[in-house]
Amino acid sequence: MNTNLCKAAVALALLACIPAYAVDEPVKVNANIEAAFKKYDVNHDGYLSKKELKERRDLLRVFSDADADHDSKLDLDEYTAAELALHQAKAKRFVEDEVITAKVKAAMLNDPDIKSLDVSVETYRGHVLLSGFVEDDNQVRKAARIASGVRGVVSVKNALIVKI
């Protein structure tokens, strides 16, 4: 495999994501966070309980980690940290998927038997979907084998169609 091509593809995928998810500066509480906090704070005590967040299963999963003072409720700063943690996890998954997609495409580009420009690759949480049109059954099987061999791939759904 051409490692320079693979590295370039990975670098481009990462660079495309950085501006949208950069979090190096301290997080400022904005109007949207405050509005959401007030919406969930149904008893208006300035804190969010697990009961008040029952509709937000994603927040309930990080509740204990976000509850810095371990008082079983979240203040505005803790809620903001929880939302940030959720967004960071989502960004991380997105970047990981884009890296996998780039690696699969690079591996296919390096294979002379596959017309990789005819193959679309999509990735969600490590699950790869191959689609498009190829010349024969050998290309269908080889594309799946190549994708399966990429580190980080959980499964491959092969929806490639042989041209008639």
LINZIZI-V421103 format. One record per residue. RES is the residue in one letter. PSI is psi in whole degrees, 0 to 359 (NA if undefined). BURIAL is # if it has 9 or more other C-alpha atoms within 8 Angstrom, else .. D_LAST is the distance of its C-alpha to the last C-alpha in Angstrom with 2 decimals. Layout:
# LINZIZI-V421103
res->[RES & RES]
psi->[PSI & PSI]
burial->[BURIAL & BURIAL]
d_last->[D_LAST & D_LAST]
This chain:
# LINZIZI-V421103
res->[M & N & T & N & L & C & K & A & A & V & A & L & A & L & L & A & C & I & P & A & Y & A & V & D & E & P & V & K & V & N & A & N & I & E & A & A & F & K & K & Y & D & V & N & H & D & G & Y & L & S & K & K & E & L & K & E & R & R & D & L & L & R & V & F & S & D & A & D & A & D & H & D & S & K & L & D & L & D & E & Y & T & A & A & E & L & A & L & H & Q & A & K & A & K & R & F & V & E & D & E & V & I & T & A & K & V & K & A & A & M & L & N & D & P & D & I & K & S & L & D & V & S & V & E & T & Y & R & G & H & V & L & L & S & G & F & V & E & D & D & N & Q & V & R & K & A & A & R & I & A & S & G & V & R & G & V & V & S & V & K & N & A & L & I & V & K & I]
psi->[143 & 102 & 329 & 320 & 317 & 315 & 320 & 317 & 317 & 316 & 318 & 319 & 318 & 317 & 326 & 334 & 334 & 312 & 324 & 335 & 14 & 132 & 34 & 333 & 155 & 141 & 128 & 136 & 119 & 177 & 324 & 318 & 314 & 319 & 318 & 317 & 312 & 323 & 316 & 336 & 71 & 333 & 2 & 38 & 1 & 11 & 157 & 127 & 168 & 325 & 320 & 336 & 17 & 332 & 351 & 78 & 327 & 318 & 325 & 329 & 330 & 6 & 308 & 320 & 324 & 336 & 78 & 323 & 7 & 42 & 12 & 26 & 156 & 130 & 182 & 318 & 318 & 321 & 316 & 317 & 321 & 315 & 318 & 316 & 320 & 318 & 323 & 319 & 319 & 317 & 319 & 315 & 319 & 312 & 316 & 318 & 320 & 324 & 315 & 313 & 314 & 320 & 319 & 314 & 319 & 318 & 322 & 324 & 328 & 354 & 118 & 342 & 349 & 131 & 84 & 338 & 342 & 357 & 124 & 138 & 125 & 146 & 136 & 115 & 39 & 351 & 122 & 135 & 122 & 132 & 163 & 191 & 134 & 172 & 324 & 174 & 329 & 319 & 324 & 310 & 318 & 320 & 317 & 319 & 318 & 311 & 319 & 333 & 356 & 132 & 133 & 346 & 125 & 315 & 162 & 125 & 115 & 105 & 24 & 144 & 136 & 131 & 142 & NA]
burial->[. & . & . & . & . & # & . & . & # & # & . & . & # & # & . & . & # & . & . & . & . & . & . & . & . & . & . & . & . & . & . & . & # & # & . & . & # & # & . & # & # & . & . & . & . & . & # & # & # & # & . & # & # & . & . & . & . & . & # & # & . & # & # & # & . & # & # & . & . & . & . & . & # & # & # & # & . & # & # & # & # & # & # & . & # & # & . & # & . & . & # & . & # & # & # & # & # & # & # & # & # & # & # & # & # & # & # & # & # & . & . & . & . & # & # & # & . & . & # & # & # & . & # & . & # & # & # & # & # & # & # & # & # & # & . & . & . & . & # & # & . & # & # & # & . & # & # & # & . & # & . & . & # & # & . & # & # & # & . & # & # & # & . & .]
d_last->[30.18 & 31.68 & 34.39 & 35.47 & 32.08 & 32.04 & 35.63 & 35.01 & 32.14 & 34.38 & 37.33 & 35.50 & 34.36 & 37.95 & 39.55 & 37.49 & 38.92 & 42.54 & 44.01 & 42.84 & 44.25 & 47.20 & 50.16 & 52.72 & 55.33 & 57.30 & 55.67 & 57.53 & 57.69 & 56.20 & 56.56 & 53.28 & 54.33 & 57.80 & 56.52 & 54.22 & 57.10 & 59.42 & 56.89 & 56.65 & 60.41 & 61.32 & 64.84 & 65.50 & 67.09 & 65.18 & 63.19 & 59.99 & 60.11 & 57.29 & 58.04 & 57.62 & 54.24 & 52.96 & 50.07 & 48.94 & 47.65 & 46.40 & 49.98 & 51.45 & 49.50 & 51.24 & 54.50 & 56.59 & 55.54 & 56.26 & 59.63 & 61.53 & 64.97 & 63.93 & 65.56 & 62.63 & 61.95 & 60.30 & 62.16 & 60.44 & 60.08 & 58.65 & 56.23 & 55.15 & 54.65 & 52.55 & 50.30 & 50.04 & 49.11 & 46.32 & 44.97 & 45.26 & 43.33 & 40.56 & 40.52 & 40.47 & 37.46 & 35.65 & 36.49 & 35.53 & 32.08 & 31.64 & 32.75 & 30.24 & 27.39 & 28.71 & 29.03 & 25.49 & 24.14 & 26.61 & 25.67 & 21.98 & 23.14 & 25.15 & 22.38 & 20.96 & 17.90 & 16.67 & 15.83 & 18.09 & 18.17 & 14.69 & 16.19 & 18.74 & 21.66 & 24.23 & 27.28 & 29.88 & 32.81 & 31.02 & 28.00 & 24.84 & 21.66 & 18.51 & 15.79 & 13.06 & 9.64 & 9.51 & 8.12 & 8.88 & 11.20 & 14.17 & 13.76 & 13.62 & 16.78 & 18.44 & 18.23 & 19.87 & 22.39 & 23.30 & 23.84 & 25.87 & 28.06 & 29.25 & 32.78 & 33.19 & 29.84 & 30.71 & 27.31 & 23.60 & 21.25 & 17.72 & 15.41 & 12.63 & 9.05 & 6.32 & 3.78 & 0.00]
